[in-house]
Amino acid sequence: MSLYLEHFGLREPPFRITPHTDFFFSGANRGPTLDALIYAITQDEGIVKVTGEVGSGKTMLCRMLLERLPANVETLYLANPSLSRQEILGAIADELGVPTDGKATHSLTRALQDALIERYAAGKRVVMLIDEAHAMPAESLEEIRLLSNLESKANKLLQIALFAQPELDERLSANDMRQLRERITQHFNLAPLKQDDVASYIEFRLRAAGYHGPNPFTDAAVKQIANLSEGLSRRINILADKSLLAAYSSGSHQVDSAEIRIAAHDARFTPLRQPAPFKAKQLLLGIVGSGVVALLLLGAFNLGSLSGQPAPAISEKPRPALESATDKPVAKTFPPLRPVASSNAEAPANIRFGQLTRQHFAQYDSWIESAPRQHYFIQLLATEASHTGEIEGFLARAAQVLDPAELRAYRSSLSGNDRVGVIYGDYPTREAAAAAMLALPESIKAAQPFPRQVSRLH
């Protein structure tokens, strides 16, 4: 039991690093991701993958999934990623109550398929959740692919969800992993928390532990925790716990920069991404190379002058005039985005969007043709285009509490990445959009929506 509980009026420790589902934080897109995972698993979506850095909350999400799946879903949880191919089959057999009796691999696979068919006939689904999947041996990953082939005439008999660090993506990019890679139909990523999310996360955990007073963490302390933790929930928990202990030790009820410095010194975190080493040789070569190019260009101009020929002209494209957000629409000056909206064609980069996503792509296409540029909408979600399960699940959930006709999805590469956004409504002013945003259901507010102008989509 933490020493500072009585000092701060806490019922239980608020910042344990072991997953405790009462402390699941649904902000920072965690809640929508959980909903999308449940949707993907219950809608027969094949293999699902969830990736995130060490301490980003993957295991907590996995535990929440175990609690929230419907009663007709039977779960198999594999926490040991180092199991061999045969051991994985044995572990599944144990969970399903299938006797192994020294069966060979093919016989055991057949027995598992029979057990899965029985459950399917009884109206049950079976899902296998594999934690730390990035550490699985290659032969075990291959067995996962083979298990995903077990199916009835129309449905998968075994749903599989992989929870892993980003290293799994690196392994799956190898040529010999392409068969497994193509079996993964839904991709989710747990991004680190931003500073505002860190503040909400800390306060949420304090309240969940029974705290009733004013937030003991100052704004400066929260900012330091966000920077030192790099947004990883486990690191946030460690820093918050140690800083509360430091405040208790000094008899204070407030956590400020001094307590965070003590906690950071004790935690001794290393940066997630080490900076690339400075290479003086490459820099010198780059400078020399740039000098050579400059000399050659100068020589070309001088030769042109000596020969009486005009120097080569440097072409400069005319810059478009800046447009005020309040100006009238200019027809076709900025062509609207054309997201992939076909329900038959496969999207570029082999991304296959779900039916709801394609439907809302089409709704966006119809709307953007006549939407005034000075109008506003509410941005509900923005994520990587490859996170198809997250997008489809979010749309399914949003359509239950919002007007489906006002929901739209678009695809954009303006940021340099292939992304999909989900937006809602059409409002004449920012104030109207902000007022509508305040009236959104709490489940939608958890995704942290914000108003944007239509002109930002062009």
Secondary structure as GFF3:
##gff-version 3
##sequence-region A 1 458
A	DSSP	alpha_helix	5	8	.	.	.	ID=ss1
A	DSSP	three_ten_helix	21	23	.	.	.	ID=ss2
A	DSSP	alpha_helix	30	42	.	.	.	ID=ss3
A	DSSP	beta_strand	47	52	.	.	.	ID=ss4
A	DSSP	alpha_helix	58	68	.	.	.	ID=ss5
A	DSSP	beta_strand	73	78	.	.	.	ID=ss6
A	DSSP	alpha_helix	85	96	.	.	.	ID=ss7
A	DSSP	alpha_helix	105	121	.	.	.	ID=ss8
A	DSSP	beta_strand	125	130	.	.	.	ID=ss9
A	DSSP	three_ten_helix	133	135	.	.	.	ID=ss10
A	DSSP	alpha_helix	138	147	.	.	.	ID=ss11
A	DSSP	beta_strand	159	164	.	.	.	ID=ss12
A	DSSP	alpha_helix	167	172	.	.	.	ID=ss13
A	DSSP	three_ten_helix	175	177	.	.	.	ID=ss14
A	DSSP	alpha_helix	178	183	.	.	.	ID=ss15
A	DSSP	beta_strand	184	190	.	.	.	ID=ss16
A	DSSP	alpha_helix	195	208	.	.	.	ID=ss17
A	DSSP	alpha_helix	219	229	.	.	.	ID=ss18
A	DSSP	alpha_helix	233	249	.	.	.	ID=ss19
A	DSSP	alpha_helix	257	267	.	.	.	ID=ss20
A	DSSP	alpha_helix	280	306	.	.	.	ID=ss21
A	DSSP	three_ten_helix	348	350	.	.	.	ID=ss22
A	DSSP	alpha_helix	355	368	.	.	.	ID=ss23
A	DSSP	beta_strand	376	384	.	.	.	ID=ss24
A	DSSP	alpha_helix	388	401	.	.	.	ID=ss25
A	DSSP	three_ten_helix	404	406	.	.	.	ID=ss26
A	DSSP	beta_strand	407	412	.	.	.	ID=ss27
A	DSSP	beta_strand	419	427	.	.	.	ID=ss28
A	DSSP	alpha_helix	430	438	.	.	.	ID=ss29
A	DSSP	alpha_helix	442	445	.	.	.	ID=ss30
A	DSSP	beta_strand	450	453	.	.	.	ID=ss31
A	DSSP	three_ten_helix	454	457	.	.	.	ID=ss32
###
